[in-house]
Amino acid sequence: MGFGARLLARLDEEFPRPKTALHYATPLELLVATILSAQCTDERVNQVTKTLFARYRSAQDFARAEREELERRIRSTGFYKAKAKNLIECGRALVDRFGGQVPRTMEELVTLAGVGRKTANVVLGNCFGIPSIVVDTHVRRVSQRLGLVATDDPDKIELELQKVFPRKRWTQGSHQLLLHGRHICTARSPQCPECALNPMCRWEGKRSA
Ligand code: SF4
């Protein structure tokens, strides 16, 4: 069994059914929630979107949003002025260029305000079933510690991980790495002695099992 397969087998035991923590019912809602999640916890975003999605139900609603009202509603997620501006611009672009729908390709998604490869991959993988690797701070750290990648650049990490995991496992595998980083291989105090990936981890700072 190769390194990628052994890694996935252990992650499958640890997190058998990974699911995004953000609450959403449509691609638009996941897009908005992911934009709001920058520098913010998923729990806080879920609190905010509970009422936000009742008020703004379509791309048109965001396109026509009154900026100050939107800022007030998303204020607690931080960077609310930039996020409100992006959400309004994003809504306008969806209406003007995509018939009010969230597009289904990376090329189109990254043209939207506030949307980079990470957000685009979240939407492609979770809403449209297109295999996608999401590289957030947890995935970056765990990939580096395990020795899967030797770079800090999220775009390069995405490409490297595409080689480690079979394509059909990209979405789930990267999500499992994220959960492993959030719960076990944390930034400040990784739980190395209890870590299921310990025997395959190449980090020089790891503690023995
Ligand atoms: S052994 Fe430690 S550093 Fe390596 S993946 Fe596990 S928790 Fe992270």
Boltz pocket constraint, residues with backbone or C-beta under 6 A from the ligand:
constraints:
  - pocket:
      binder: B
      contacts: [[A, 142], [A, 145], [A, 146], [A, 184], [A, 185], [A, 186], [A, 190], [A, 191], [A, 192], [A, 193], [A, 195], [A, 196], [A, 197], [A, 198], [A, 201], [A, 202], [A, 203], [A, 205], [A, 206], [A, 207]]
      max_distance: 6.0
